């Protein structure tokens, strides 16, 4: 449920929106384009849904949600998240991993009312 709440957060929290944008910019665009083209080829994506920019927004959201997800291997499998994603991002996309850590810290820091 908590991860589902992230969908609306960029619209109401400018700081989170900034961090999310920075996270997206730190990801490997070539990899995102690979998965975008694959999704179109396999019929999982239709450009009528918003083209590449919308796909990238969904990709960034999914990547962040996967990194934030915590649970057992069964939890990961049931939720269709990759349990090794943190290790992969840390090794191959260190700038994105740093941005993820910033977001994680921001989300866990209590906010003053």
Secondary structure as UniProt FT lines:
FT   TURN            2..5
FT   HELIX           6..12
FT   HELIX           14..26
FT   HELIX           29..42
FT   HELIX           47..49
FT   HELIX           51..68
FT   HELIX           73..79
FT   TURN            83..84
FT   HELIX           85..92
FT   HELIX           94..108
//
